[in-house]
């Protein structure tokens, strides 16, 4: 009865081996799926960045934020004056973009100093305000405790130099803040500092919302152009060994992936060594309304963004060696517990030899 245990143990080993192969295959499918979505997400990111740059969404949102702050300093300030002053603030040479473009980042101490410069007529690069806007700005500052902007600005610069000599270890921004707190009227600083953070949070929220909407629209456009059906992609990867191998080889070097580039979408054609193309060769012939649910899922997944799929791909790639080590350790423990195997032929020979000896002795 002892030899009957050998097939049972062999079946158990085959079952464990089959389970391990299934786990690795499922992991390879997920890695390939994440790699394709990462490539397409990079193209989506490149397009969204192009749109936001061409439409100047960052600077436009920041312009509206500075206008809102000016309206808090002087609620009666005319709209055209507030817009002109905000535009002059964002075109100040020290914070403006190249070729005189409006700034996309602004700190509150920078806003305070630039407003003082504009009111005092000391802005670099020539006069950027007409006299009406400048007089309205001076009146607004006067109502908030700044009677002489030029004097406050001069005292601020002297105090900044003293702090640089006395406290050189402090960051420049900290010294500027200390000098402003010392020399600028508290009413003026309080009005700006109170509204700056809240207004910038709203500006950031508005920009993030627009960018997210643009990401969804671009993702939908690319998904429709590629007919990227998430369900079909998973099904094809589960049976397409050649494409899985290509994607896994690419995913192994995920840290060396190039920057976002539209050419990466065209490179997806090269993944189809077994006849499956991610990008359709003939859009009209390959279109099927049954793809719509999978394409809707693709839009949702792409809208998560390239950073999400980059991290997901790195985690999946890192999981493969972990599973391999665990499987190897489990195999070694199982072999150690089973002990040295006795070949069945030897066992039969030993049994037959014993029977002959027993027969001889009986004879």
Order of alpha helices (4+ residues) and beta strands (2+ residues): alpha-alpha-alpha-alpha-alpha-alpha-alpha-alpha-alpha-alpha-alpha-alpha-alpha-alpha-alpha
